Amino acid sequence: MEIVGLGLHYEELPLGRQFMTIGRTVTEADIVNFINCTGMTEVLFTDMEYLNEHSDIRGRVAPGALAYTIAEGLLVQSTMQHTGLAFLNMELDVRAPVFAGDTIHVECEVIEARLTKKGTRGLVRTRNKIINQKGEVVIEYTPLRMIKCRSAH
């Protein structure tokens, strides 16, 4: 019987391939739970009066790390089940804030793909753009992952 929801193998990620995830709305509960779980109790995330009086940011802002981890969750669910072997490296650029109520999705492009010496896995780097409901890129990052091959090369 076929299993649905499995990830993409190395062979399915050629240089230049592009895809996007479904969207997900960032909620107040997401922000509160993330802050409490990580200990990120910075006043930007916990004190709305401080934000209103001392910041140019208006609204319930989410930590950039939360937006990034939601994006990774969207990707794991859709592209890495049973095939993602390791997260090795990345560069990350936060371009704009994400707020409670924003809906984000991830657009990916494969920018590097090569087999490892072992031949049963490959290294794949993607350019991932986290985009909000207004079409704005809020975060861009370039993870390098080890991905299982469908068959030995």
Backbone torsions as a table, in degrees:
resi	resn	phi	psi	omega
1	MET	NA	137.0	-179.9
2	GLU	-71.9	138.5	173.9
3	ILE	-98.6	125.5	177.8
4	VAL	-95.4	157.7	177.9
5	GLY	88.1	10.2	178.1
6	LEU	-78.1	159.8	-177.0
7	GLY	-78.8	175.4	177.9
8	LEU	-84.7	138.2	175.1
9	HIS	-85.4	165.9	179.9
10	TYR	-51.4	-43.7	-177.1
11	GLU	-62.9	-21.0	-179.2
12	GLU	-92.0	7.3	-177.4
13	LEU	-125.1	60.3	179.8
14	PRO	-71.5	158.5	176.5
15	LEU	-52.2	130.1	177.8
16	GLY	93.5	-12.2	179.3
17	ARG	-62.1	139.2	179.2
18	GLN	-126.7	144.7	176.1
19	PHE	-159.3	166.8	177.2
20	MET	-137.7	156.8	179.1
21	THR	-91.0	172.9	168.0
22	ILE	-70.8	169.7	178.8
23	GLY	-93.3	163.9	175.9
24	ARG	-147.6	134.0	178.9
25	THR	-87.6	131.2	176.8
26	VAL	-80.9	125.4	-175.8
27	THR	-106.7	164.3	173.0
28	GLU	-56.6	-43.0	179.1
29	ALA	-61.2	-39.8	176.8
30	ASP	-57.3	-46.6	-177.2
31	ILE	-64.1	-49.7	-178.7
32	VAL	-60.8	-47.1	-179.4
33	ASN	-63.5	-41.5	-179.9
34	PHE	-64.9	-45.5	179.4
35	ILE	-60.4	-45.8	-179.9
36	ASN	-67.3	-38.6	-179.6
37	CYS	-67.7	-40.3	-174.8
38	THR	-93.6	-16.0	-175.9
39	GLY	81.3	13.8	179.1
40	MET	-78.4	68.2	-175.6
41	THR	-91.4	36.6	175.8
42	GLU	-63.8	142.9	-176.4
43	VAL	-59.6	-25.8	176.3
44	LEU	-59.8	-25.4	-176.9
45	PHE	-106.3	-10.8	-172.6
46	THR	-123.7	-12.1	-172.1
47	ASP	-131.7	95.0	-178.0
48	MET	-64.8	-32.7	177.4
49	GLU	-63.8	-42.1	176.5
50	TYR	-60.2	-46.6	178.9
51	LEU	-57.2	-46.7	-177.9
52	ASN	-64.1	-33.8	-175.1
53	GLU	-93.8	-28.5	-169.2
54	HIS	-127.6	8.9	-175.5
55	SER	-133.3	152.5	173.1
56	ASP	-80.9	-11.8	179.5
57	ILE	-80.0	131.4	177.9
58	ARG	-120.4	121.4	179.0
59	GLY	118.5	172.9	-177.5
60	ARG	-81.2	95.4	-174.2
61	VAL	-83.5	144.2	177.4
62	ALA	-101.4	145.2	173.0
63	PRO	-58.5	141.4	176.4
64	GLY	-56.6	-34.7	179.1
65	ALA	-62.7	-32.9	177.2
66	LEU	-67.0	-47.2	179.1
67	ALA	-59.6	-42.2	178.4
68	TYR	-62.0	-44.1	-177.4
69	THR	-71.3	-32.6	173.6
70	ILE	-63.3	-42.3	177.8
71	ALA	-60.3	-43.9	178.5
72	GLU	-62.4	-38.8	177.0
73	GLY	-61.8	-42.0	177.5
74	LEU	-61.5	-39.0	-180.0
75	LEU	-72.5	-41.4	178.8
76	VAL	-59.7	-45.4	-178.5
77	GLN	-61.6	-33.1	-170.9
78	SER	-105.8	-19.2	-172.6
79	THR	-133.7	-10.0	-170.5
80	MET	-124.5	0.6	-179.6
81	GLN	-61.8	122.2	178.6
82	HIS	72.6	-5.8	-177.5
83	THR	-118.5	-26.6	178.1
84	GLY	-75.6	123.8	-176.6
85	LEU	-105.1	-34.1	-177.7
86	ALA	-162.2	144.6	170.7
87	PHE	-100.1	119.6	-169.2
88	LEU	-107.1	-33.7	-171.0
89	ASN	-170.4	158.2	170.4
90	MET	-166.9	158.4	165.8
91	GLU	-113.1	143.0	-175.1
92	LEU	-135.0	134.0	180.0
93	ASP	-129.9	112.5	176.7
94	VAL	-87.2	120.5	-175.6
95	ARG	-103.6	-28.3	-177.0
96	ALA	-156.2	156.1	179.8
97	PRO	-73.2	155.5	171.5
98	VAL	-113.2	136.9	-176.4
99	PHE	-118.1	157.8	171.1
100	ALA	-54.5	132.7	-178.4
101	GLY	97.6	-15.4	176.5
102	ASP	-72.5	142.5	173.9
103	THR	-108.7	123.9	-177.3
104	ILE	-117.1	152.4	170.4
105	HIS	-140.2	172.5	-178.0
106	VAL	-120.6	131.5	171.8
107	GLU	-110.0	128.5	-173.8
108	CYS	-121.3	145.6	171.3
109	GLU	-135.7	130.1	176.9
110	VAL	-73.5	119.3	-178.2
111	ILE	-112.7	-6.9	176.0
112	GLU	-155.9	135.4	177.3
113	ALA	-152.4	122.4	178.8
114	ARG	-153.1	147.0	177.4
115	LEU	-73.3	150.9	171.4
116	THR	-83.5	170.5	178.8
117	LYS	-61.6	-31.3	-179.2
118	LYS	-65.4	-32.5	176.7
119	GLY	82.3	0.2	178.1
120	THR	-107.1	3.0	179.5
121	ARG	-154.1	160.9	179.4
122	GLY	-130.5	164.1	174.7
123	LEU	-106.1	126.8	-176.9
124	VAL	-129.3	126.2	174.2
125	ARG	-111.4	133.3	176.9
126	THR	-119.7	153.9	168.9
127	ARG	-98.6	113.2	-176.0
128	ASN	-108.2	124.4	176.6
129	LYS	-112.1	120.9	173.8
130	ILE	-88.7	122.7	-172.1
131	ILE	-122.5	135.2	179.4
132	ASN	-88.8	-179.0	-176.1
133	GLN	-66.0	-15.1	177.5
134	LYS	-90.2	-1.0	-178.1
135	GLY	84.9	10.1	-178.9
136	GLU	-87.7	136.2	173.0
137	VAL	-78.0	116.8	-178.4
138	VAL	-98.0	-30.0	176.2
139	ILE	-145.0	141.8	171.7
140	GLU	-128.3	133.7	178.3
141	TYR	-146.7	159.2	-172.4
142	THR	-129.1	78.1	-179.2
143	PRO	-72.9	144.7	170.6
144	LEU	-108.7	123.4	-176.6
145	ARG	-126.1	150.6	170.4
146	MET	-94.0	126.6	-174.4
147	ILE	-123.5	137.9	179.7
148	LYS	-68.3	139.6	172.3
149	CYS	-82.7	154.0	176.1
150	ARG	-68.1	-39.4	178.5
151	SER	-145.3	161.9	-179.5
152	ALA	-67.9	142.0	179.1
153	HIS	-108.2	NA	NA
